[in-house]
């Protein structure tokens, strides 16, 4: 994960992972014989960490406008950190790698399910509609990508404010 964040997908090599993890070449290839095996393992690792962080961060929710605002801002924070960037590197690689795409689809489905449950609050009051949540996720992914070239978060915060005003 560290290599994905620091060097991107293209710069993540077996040698870099070996050095970063502090393991021997033999130990690394015993568990991950190929780079593809390593990346599929990374997808699982990143997804488990993301799900764990989401479960902790988004519960318990009590509903209401203030809770929606807090949750959206928390989700934005989550979707702009190193763990999300590592996942984003894997998403982009999955575009042209069928094995990675095959490994990523069920994991993303589980993440989406967790988010829908979190935004459903206590089950009797939705913080946002499913369509608004889908739109929010697209917006947050876009903000994460554009943040690579635009480090000033002023525009990001304005986009989130406009989205919150629209769904209020």
C-alpha positions as CSV (number, residue, x, y, z in Angstrom):
1,X,0.0,0.0,0.0
2,X,2.8,2.4,0.9
3,X,4.5,1.7,-2.5
4,X,1.2,2.4,-4.3
5,X,0.8,5.7,-2.6
6,X,4.5,6.8,-2.8
7,X,5.3,5.5,-6.3
8,X,2.0,4.8,-8.0
9,X,1.0,1.7,-9.8
10,X,3.7,2.0,-12.5
11,X,6.4,2.5,-9.9
12,X,5.3,-0.3,-7.6
13,X,7.8,-3.1,-8.2
14,X,8.5,-6.4,-6.4
15,X,11.8,-5.0,-5.3
16,X,10.2,-1.9,-3.8
17,X,7.6,-3.9,-2.0
18,X,10.3,-6.3,-0.7
19,X,12.4,-3.4,0.5
20,X,9.4,-1.6,2.1
21,X,8.1,-4.7,3.8
22,X,11.6,-5.7,5.0
23,X,11.2,-9.3,3.7
24,X,13.4,-11.5,1.6
25,X,12.8,-12.0,-2.0
26,X,12.0,-15.7,-1.3
27,X,9.4,-14.8,1.4
28,X,7.7,-12.3,-1.0
29,X,7.5,-14.7,-3.9
30,X,6.4,-17.5,-1.7
31,X,3.2,-15.6,-0.8
32,X,3.0,-13.6,-4.1
33,X,4.6,-15.4,-7.0
34,X,3.8,-12.7,-9.5
35,X,3.2,-9.0,-9.5
36,X,-0.4,-9.6,-10.4
37,X,-0.8,-11.9,-7.3
38,X,0.7,-9.2,-5.2
39,X,-1.7,-6.5,-6.6
40,X,-4.7,-8.8,-6.1
41,X,-3.6,-9.3,-2.5
42,X,-3.2,-5.5,-2.2
43,X,-6.7,-5.0,-3.4
44,X,-8.0,-7.3,-0.7
45,X,-5.8,-5.6,2.0
46,X,-6.8,-2.1,1.0
47,X,-10.5,-3.1,0.9
48,X,-10.4,-4.7,4.3
49,X,-8.8,-1.6,5.8
50,X,-11.3,0.7,4.0
51,X,-14.2,-1.3,5.3
52,X,-12.8,-1.3,8.8
53,X,-12.3,2.4,8.7
54,X,-15.8,3.0,7.3
55,X,-17.4,0.9,10.0
56,X,-15.7,2.8,12.8
57,X,-16.0,6.3,11.2
58,X,-19.6,6.1,10.1
59,X,-21.3,4.6,13.2
60,X,-23.3,5.3,15.1
61,X,-25.4,7.7,13.0
62,X,-28.5,9.3,14.4
63,X,-30.0,11.0,11.3
64,X,-30.9,14.6,10.6
65,X,-29.3,17.4,8.6
66,X,-26.3,17.9,10.9
67,X,-25.5,14.2,10.9
68,X,-25.7,14.2,7.1
69,X,-23.3,17.2,6.8
70,X,-20.9,15.5,9.3
71,X,-21.1,12.2,7.5
72,X,-20.5,13.8,4.1
73,X,-17.4,15.7,5.4
74,X,-16.1,12.6,7.1
75,X,-16.6,10.6,3.8
76,X,-14.7,13.4,1.9
77,X,-11.9,13.2,4.4
78,X,-11.8,9.4,4.0
79,X,-11.9,9.5,0.2
80,X,-8.9,11.9,0.0
81,X,-6.4,10.1,2.3
82,X,-3.6,7.7,1.5
83,X,-5.7,4.6,1.8
84,X,-8.1,5.9,-0.8
85,X,-5.3,6.9,-3.1
86,X,-3.8,3.4,-2.9
87,X,-7.2,2.0,-3.9
88,X,-7.5,4.6,-6.7
89,X,-4.2,3.4,-8.1
90,X,-5.6,-0.1,-8.2
91,X,-8.8,1.1,-9.8
92,X,-6.9,2.6,-12.6
93,X,-4.8,-0.5,-13.1
94,X,-8.0,-2.6,-13.2
95,X,-9.1,-0.7,-16.2
96,X,-6.7,-2.6,-18.4
97,X,-6.0,-5.7,-16.2
98,X,-8.9,-8.2,-16.2
99,X,-7.6,-10.1,-13.1
100,X,-7.4,-6.9,-11.1
101,X,-10.8,-5.9,-12.3
102,X,-12.3,-9.3,-11.4
103,X,-10.8,-9.0,-7.9
104,X,-11.9,-5.4,-7.5
105,X,-15.6,-5.6,-8.5
106,X,-16.9,-7.6,-5.5
107,X,-14.8,-5.5,-3.1
108,X,-16.3,-2.3,-4.5
109,X,-19.7,-3.8,-4.3
110,X,-19.1,-4.5,-0.5
111,X,-17.9,-1.0,0.0
112,X,-20.9,0.4,-1.7
113,X,-23.2,-1.7,0.5
114,X,-21.5,-0.4,3.6
115,X,-22.0,3.2,2.5
116,X,-25.6,2.7,1.7
117,X,-26.2,1.1,5.1
118,X,-24.4,4.0,6.8
119,X,-26.4,6.6,4.9
120,X,-29.6,4.8,5.7
121,X,-28.9,5.8,9.4
122,X,-31.1,3.8,11.7
123,X,-33.1,2.3,8.9
124,X,-36.1,4.6,9.4
125,X,-34.5,7.9,8.2
126,X,-32.2,8.2,5.2
127,X,-29.5,10.8,5.4
128,X,-29.6,11.0,1.5
129,X,-31.3,9.1,-1.2
130,X,-29.5,6.3,-3.0
131,X,-29.3,8.4,-6.1
132,X,-27.8,11.3,-4.2
133,X,-25.3,9.0,-2.6
134,X,-24.2,7.7,-6.0
135,X,-23.7,11.3,-7.2
136,X,-21.8,12.1,-4.0
137,X,-19.4,9.2,-4.6
138,X,-18.7,10.3,-8.1
139,X,-18.1,13.9,-7.0
140,X,-15.8,12.7,-4.2
141,X,-13.8,10.5,-6.5
142,X,-13.5,13.3,-9.0
143,X,-12.3,15.7,-6.2
144,X,-9.7,13.1,-5.2
145,X,-8.4,12.9,-8.7
146,X,-8.2,16.6,-9.3
147,X,-6.5,17.1,-5.9
148,X,-3.4,15.6,-7.5
149,X,-3.1,18.8,-9.6
150,X,-4.8,21.2,-7.3
151,X,-3.6,21.0,-3.7
152,X,-5.7,24.0,-2.5
153,X,-8.8,22.6,-0.9
154,X,-10.9,25.7,-1.3
155,X,-12.6,24.6,-4.5
156,X,-13.2,21.1,-3.0
157,X,-14.9,22.6,0.0
158,X,-17.1,24.8,-2.3
159,X,-18.2,21.7,-4.3
160,X,-19.1,19.9,-1.2
161,X,-21.0,22.9,0.2
162,X,-23.0,23.1,-3.1
163,X,-23.8,19.4,-3.0
164,X,-25.0,19.7,0.6
165,X,-27.1,22.7,-0.2
166,X,-28.7,20.9,-3.2
167,X,-29.7,17.8,-1.1
168,X,-31.0,19.8,1.9
